Amino acid sequence: MAKNPRELLNEFMTGVKEVSKTNGEHVKAFMDLLGAVYKPGAMDTKMKELISVAIGAYNRCEYCIVYHVYKALEAGATREEIMEAAMVAVAFGGGPSMAYSVSLLKDSINEFEKDFKK
C-alpha cells in the first residue's frame, strides 16, 4: 500500500514539535545546523535540496524523501531536476533506491508540486 507523502510530511513535522517539548535544546541544535547548512553559499539552497533528495533516496529514508522533495520544490526545483537527482542516487544505490524513486519520491512530487505552482 502506497504511503501518502503529505501525511508522512505532517507526521514528521508534528514529531519534531513534540520532541522539542522534551528535548528542545537538541532539536534547536539540529534545526540551527540545518539553517546554517542550507543557507546559500557556494551552492544555492535548491542545489543543496537536490543533493538531499538524492541522499534520502539512497538511504531509503521516507521522511527525508518527502521533506526534501517538498523543500526542493519550495526552493524552485523542477520535477525534472528532482528526478535527475534521484537517478544519481539510483546509480549508487541500485534497485532499492530505484524502488523509492519510482514510488514515494515520484508521488511526493505529484503531491507537493501543486503547492508551488503559480
N, CA and C of each residue as an Amber inpcrd file, in Angstrom:
protein
   354
   0.8430000  -1.1790000   0.0000000   0.0000000   0.0000000   0.0000000
   0.8900000   1.2440000   0.0000000   0.6290000   2.1480000  -0.9110000
   1.4140000   3.3720000  -1.0380000   1.1630000   4.2910000   0.1510000
   2.2210000   4.9430000   0.5860000   2.1070000   5.8880000   1.6920000
   1.8060000   7.2680000   1.1400000   1.0160000   8.0240000   1.8690000
   0.6410000   9.3690000   1.4590000   1.7580000  10.3370000   1.8350000
   2.3890000  10.9780000   0.8510000   3.5050000  11.8810000   1.1490000
   3.1430000  13.0170000   2.1010000   1.9620000  13.5930000   1.9310000
   1.5810000  14.7150000   2.8080000   1.4010000  14.2390000   4.2460000
   0.8340000  13.0530000   4.4210000   0.6800000  12.5100000   5.7700000
   2.0450000  12.2440000   6.4000000   2.9790000  11.7040000   5.6180000
   4.3280000  11.4720000   6.1350000   5.0030000  12.7900000   6.5200000
   4.8720000  13.8050000   5.6810000   5.4640000  15.1040000   5.9810000
   4.8630000  15.6740000   7.2640000   3.5530000  15.6270000   7.3880000
   2.8830000  16.1490000   8.5840000   3.2740000  15.3550000   9.8240000
   3.3850000  14.0320000   9.6860000   3.7960000  13.1850000  10.8040000
   5.2060000  13.5680000  11.2740000   6.0960000  13.7940000  10.3310000
   7.4650000  14.1950000  10.6690000   7.4730000  15.5440000  11.3760000
   6.7840000  16.5290000  10.8120000   6.7900000  17.8720000  11.3880000
   6.1450000  17.8790000  12.7790000   5.0780000  17.1180000  12.9370000
   4.4400000  17.0100000  14.2490000   5.3790000  16.3520000  15.2500000
   6.0680000  15.3190000  14.8070000   7.0240000  14.6380000  15.6780000
   8.1340000  15.5610000  16.1480000   8.6410000  16.3880000  15.2530000
   9.6920000  17.3440000  15.6270000   9.1710000  18.3010000  16.7030000
   7.9580000  18.7980000  16.5190000   7.3750000  19.7200000  17.5030000
   7.1970000  19.0380000  18.8610000   6.7230000  17.7890000  18.8480000
   6.5010000  17.0690000  20.1010000   7.8070000  16.7990000  20.8290000
   8.8170000  16.3480000  20.0920000  10.1040000  16.0420000  20.7150000
  10.7780000  17.3100000  21.2250000  10.5180000  18.4360000  20.5630000
  11.1350000  19.6880000  21.0220000  10.6230000  20.0990000  22.3980000
   9.4650000  19.5920000  22.7960000   8.9400000  19.9000000  24.1300000
   9.7830000  19.2530000  25.2300000  10.3270000  18.0830000  24.9520000
  11.1240000  17.3790000  25.9560000  12.6230000  17.4830000  25.6910000
  12.9940000  17.7330000  24.4560000  14.4060000  17.7900000  24.0740000
  14.6670000  19.0340000  23.2300000  14.1600000  20.1520000  23.7230000
  14.2310000  21.3900000  22.9660000  15.6310000  21.8060000  22.5760000
  16.5860000  21.6500000  23.4800000  17.9630000  22.0470000  23.1900000
  18.5330000  21.2360000  22.0260000  18.2240000  19.9550000  22.0080000
  18.7360000  19.0830000  20.9500000  18.0800000  19.3850000  19.6050000
  16.7710000  19.5630000  19.6250000  16.0510000  19.8790000  18.3890000
  16.5140000  21.2300000  17.8580000  16.6810000  22.2060000  18.7440000
  17.1520000  23.5230000  18.3190000  18.5400000  23.4220000  17.6990000
  19.4170000  22.6430000  18.2970000  20.7690000  22.4850000  17.7510000
  20.7140000  21.8820000  16.3470000  19.8550000  20.8960000  16.1650000
  19.7070000  20.2760000  14.8470000  19.1370000  21.2720000  13.8460000
  18.1140000  22.0030000  14.2530000  17.5000000  22.9670000  13.3540000
  18.4720000  24.1080000  13.0160000  19.2870000  24.5180000  13.9830000
  20.3060000  25.5330000  13.7140000  21.3310000  25.0200000  12.7090000
  21.7090000  23.7560000  12.8340000  22.6280000  23.1560000  11.8720000
  22.0120000  23.1720000  10.4750000  20.7610000  22.7630000  10.3660000
  20.0860000  22.7860000   9.0610000  20.0570000  24.1930000   8.4870000
  19.7430000  25.1690000   9.3300000  19.6950000  26.5500000   8.8720000
  21.0310000  27.0000000   8.3110000  22.1060000  26.6260000   8.9710000
  23.4380000  27.0120000   8.5100000  23.8140000  26.2740000   7.2260000
  23.5230000  25.0020000   7.1670000  23.9090000  24.1810000   6.0130000
  23.1460000  24.5830000   4.7550000  21.8620000  24.8600000   4.8720000
  21.0380000  25.1340000   3.6940000  21.0340000  26.6030000   3.2800000
  21.7510000  27.4390000   4.0220000  21.8860000  28.8500000   3.6450000
  22.6810000  28.9170000   2.3350000  22.2710000  29.7700000   1.4080000
  23.0240000  29.8790000   0.1540000  24.4830000  30.2710000   0.4140000
  25.3620000  29.6080000  -0.3000000  26.7920000  29.8970000  -0.2190000
  27.3760000  29.6530000  -1.5970000  28.3890000  28.8130000  -1.6740000
  28.9470000  28.4440000  -2.9780000  27.8900000  27.7200000  -3.8140000
  26.9760000  27.0420000  -3.1300000  25.8190000  26.4080000  -3.7930000
  24.5570000  27.0610000  -3.2670000  23.5550000  27.1790000  -4.1320000
  22.2910000  27.7410000  -3.6770000  21.4700000  26.6760000  -2.9470000
  20.4270000  27.1300000  -2.2850000  19.5830000  26.2310000  -1.4950000
  18.9680000  25.1360000  -2.3660000  18.5680000  25.4810000  -3.5780000
  17.9630000  24.4790000  -4.4680000  18.9240000  23.3300000  -4.7100000
  20.1780000  23.6250000  -4.9970000  21.1580000  22.5750000  -5.2460000
  21.3470000  21.7030000  -4.0070000  21.3870000  22.3330000  -2.8520000
  21.5500000  21.5920000  -1.6030000  20.3520000  20.6780000  -1.3500000
  19.1490000  21.1550000  -1.6770000  17.9580000  20.3170000  -1.5150000
  17.9620000  19.1530000  -2.5060000  18.4480000  19.3880000  -3.7130000
  18.5410000  18.2920000  -4.6940000  19.5250000  17.2290000  -4.2140000
  20.6290000  17.6490000  -3.6320000  21.5710000  16.6910000  -3.0410000
  20.8760000  15.9050000  -1.9300000  20.0880000  16.6070000  -1.1240000
  19.3710000  15.9550000  -0.0230000  18.3370000  14.9580000  -0.5230000
  17.6740000  15.2840000  -1.6220000  16.7310000  14.3350000  -2.2320000
  17.4730000  13.0520000  -2.6020000  18.6270000  13.2070000  -3.2470000
  19.4020000  12.0290000  -3.6610000  19.8540000  11.2100000  -2.4530000
  20.3200000  11.8870000  -1.4180000  20.7630000  11.1700000  -0.2170000
  19.5880000  10.4430000   0.4330000  18.4300000  11.1010000   0.4990000
  17.2420000  10.4590000   1.0660000  16.8480000   9.2160000   0.2970000
  16.8830000   9.2990000  -1.0470000  16.5420000   8.1390000  -1.8740000
  17.5790000   7.0390000  -1.7010000  18.8460000   7.4200000  -1.6450000
  19.9080000   6.4360000  -1.4600000  19.7500000   5.6950000  -0.1290000
  19.4300000   6.4520000   0.9230000  19.2780000   5.8590000   2.2580000
  17.9120000   5.2280000   2.4980000  16.9930000   5.4190000   1.5450000
  15.6400000   4.8860000   1.6620000  14.9460000   5.3990000   2.9300000
  15.1450000   6.6980000   3.1770000  14.5490000   7.3630000   4.3350000
  13.2630000   8.0540000   3.8840000  12.1300000   7.4750000   4.2150000
  10.8480000   8.0010000   3.7450000  10.6160000   9.4370000   4.1720000
  10.8990000   9.7490000   5.4200000  10.6800000  11.1150000   5.9040000
  11.6350000  12.0860000   5.2270000  12.8760000  11.6520000   4.9990000
  13.8510000  12.5070000   4.2940000  13.3810000  12.7870000   2.8720000
  12.8760000  11.7670000   2.2120000  12.4140000  11.9240000   0.8320000
  11.2950000  12.9510000   0.7570000  10.2470000  12.7710000   1.5360000
   9.1080000  13.6830000   1.4150000   9.4900000  15.0980000   1.8480000
  10.2720000  15.2300000   2.9030000  10.6640000  16.5500000   3.3860000
  11.5150000  17.2750000   2.3450000  12.5090000  16.5930000   1.7950000
  13.4260000  17.2710000   0.8860000  12.8490000  17.4460000  -0.5140000
  11.9190000  16.6080000  -0.9320000  11.2000000  16.8900000  -2.1790000
  10.3940000  18.1720000  -1.9930000   9.7080000  18.2740000  -0.8670000
   8.9310000  19.4860000  -0.5840000   9.8380000  20.7150000  -0.5760000
  10.9530000  20.6360000   0.1470000  11.8700000  21.7680000   0.2530000
  12.5340000  22.0830000  -1.0870000  12.8170000  21.0710000  -1.9000000
  13.4000000  21.3060000  -3.2270000  12.4100000  22.0660000  -4.1030000
  11.1570000  21.6430000  -4.0750000  10.1330000  22.3590000  -4.8400000
   9.9840000  23.7860000  -4.3260000   9.9880000  23.9530000  -3.0270000
   9.8900000  25.2780000  -2.4220000  11.0600000  26.1670000  -2.8680000
  12.2360000  25.5550000  -3.0480000  13.4280000  26.3000000  -3.4640000
  13.4780000  26.5360000  -4.9720000  12.4550000  26.0410000  -5.6980000
  12.3780000  26.3100000  -7.1290000  12.8130000  25.1760000  -8.0350000
  13.0760000  24.0030000  -7.4730000  13.4710000  22.8590000  -8.3080000
  12.2840000  22.3850000  -9.1400000  12.5860000  21.8710000 -10.3050000
  11.5530000  21.3080000 -11.1770000  11.4480000  19.8080000 -10.9510000
  10.3590000  19.2550000 -11.4220000  10.1560000  17.8050000 -11.3970000
  11.3510000  17.1040000 -12.0480000  11.7980000  17.6320000 -13.1770000
  12.8940000  17.0080000 -13.9270000  14.2010000  17.0320000 -13.1300000
  14.4690000  18.1360000 -12.4570000  15.6900000  18.2290000 -11.6430000
  15.6320000  17.2560000 -10.4700000  14.4780000  17.1590000  -9.8280000
  14.3340000  16.2550000  -8.6840000  14.5100000  14.8060000  -9.1270000
  13.8830000  14.4310000 -10.2310000  14.0200000  13.0550000 -10.7110000
  15.4480000  12.7560000 -11.1620000  16.1200000  13.7330000 -11.7500000
  17.5120000  13.5170000 -12.1570000  18.4070000  13.3150000 -10.9270000
  18.1670000  14.0910000  -9.8830000  18.9070000  13.8910000  -8.6310000
  18.6480000  12.4940000  -8.0780000  17.4040000  12.0490000  -8.1620000
  17.0630000  10.7080000  -7.6900000  17.7940000   9.6380000  -8.4930000
  17.9570000   9.8610000  -9.7870000  18.6490000   8.8710000 -10.6220000
  20.1310000   8.7840000 -10.2790000  20.7110000   9.8700000  -9.7720000
  22.0870000   9.7950000  -9.2700000  22.1240000   8.8460000  -8.0720000
  21.1220000   8.9430000  -7.2070000  21.0390000   8.0260000  -6.0680000
  20.9280000   6.5820000  -6.5460000  20.1520000   6.3670000  -7.5920000
  19.9770000   5.0130000  -8.1380000  21.3150000   4.4750000  -8.6430000
  22.1330000   5.3520000  -9.2300000  23.4420000   4.9150000  -9.7190000
  24.2920000   4.3450000  -8.5860000  24.1130000   4.8590000  -7.3880000
  24.8690000   4.3690000  -6.2350000  24.1190000   3.2940000  -5.4590000
  22.7980000   3.4200000  -5.3880000  22.0120000   2.5530000  -4.5140000
  21.2880000   1.4140000  -5.1970000  21.2950000   1.3860000  -6.5300000
  20.6830000   0.2850000  -7.2610000  19.1870000   0.1710000  -7.0690000
  18.7280000  -1.0710000  -7.0680000  17.3000000  -1.3820000  -7.0290000
  16.5350000  -0.7570000  -5.8850000  17.0480000  -0.8170000  -4.6460000
  16.2870000  -0.2000000  -3.5580000  16.0830000   1.3030000  -3.7470000
  17.1000000   2.0070000  -4.2260000  16.9400000   3.4410000  -4.4710000
  15.9630000   3.6910000  -5.6170000  15.9960000   2.8290000  -6.6310000
  15.0470000   2.9500000  -7.7350000  13.6260000   2.7380000  -7.2350000
  13.4400000   1.7560000  -6.3700000  12.0980000   1.4730000  -5.8500000
  11.5160000   2.6900000  -5.1390000  12.2970000   3.3650000  -4.3170000
  11.8110000   4.5520000  -3.6210000  11.6380000   5.7300000  -4.5790000
  12.5010000   5.8120000  -5.5900000  12.4200000   6.9200000  -6.5460000
  11.1820000   6.8470000  -7.4230000  10.8080000   5.6430000  -7.8440000
   9.6610000   5.4950000  -8.7500000   8.3360000   5.3840000  -7.9990000
   8.3890000   5.3860000  -6.6810000   7.1530000   5.3110000  -5.8980000
   7.0300000   6.5430000  -5.0040000   7.5480000   6.4940000  -3.8060000
   7.3500000   7.5720000  -2.8420000   7.8970000   8.9120000  -3.3330000
   9.0730000   8.9120000  -3.9320000   9.6520000  10.1670000  -4.4070000
   8.7960000  10.7750000  -5.5130000   8.4320000   9.9750000  -6.4900000
   7.5620000  10.4390000  -7.5880000   6.2160000  10.9010000  -7.0400000
   5.6420000  10.1460000  -6.1190000   4.3600000  10.5190000  -5.5220000
   4.4700000  11.8220000  -4.7290000   5.6310000  12.0550000  -4.1080000
   5.8430000  13.2960000  -3.3630000   5.8580000  14.4900000  -4.3070000
   6.5120000  14.3390000  -5.4390000   6.4910000  15.4250000  -6.4320000
   5.0540000  15.6980000  -6.8500000   4.3320000  14.6320000  -7.1810000
   2.9370000  14.7900000  -7.6130000   2.0910000  15.4800000  -6.5490000
   2.3260000  15.1560000  -5.2910000   1.5350000  15.7180000  -4.2030000
   1.8970000  17.1760000  -3.9240000   3.1780000  17.5000000  -3.9000000
   3.6130000  18.8200000  -3.4550000   3.8130000  19.8290000  -4.5650000
   3.9510000  19.3810000  -5.7840000   4.2180000  20.2850000  -6.9070000
   3.1540000  21.3740000  -6.9990000   1.9160000  20.9970000  -6.7740000
   0.8190000  21.9650000  -6.8940000   0.8810000  23.0480000  -5.8200000
   1.5790000  22.7760000  -4.7200000   1.7160000  23.7850000  -3.6620000
   2.5440000  24.9790000  -4.1220000   3.3570000  24.7640000  -5.1490000
   4.2860000  25.8030000  -5.5730000   4.0520000  26.2780000  -6.9990000
   2.9670000  25.8420000  -7.6090000   2.6020000  26.3110000  -8.9580000
   1.9960000  27.6930000  -8.8220000   2.3480000  28.5510000  -9.7540000
   1.8300000  29.9180000  -9.7120000   0.5560000  30.0430000 -10.4740000
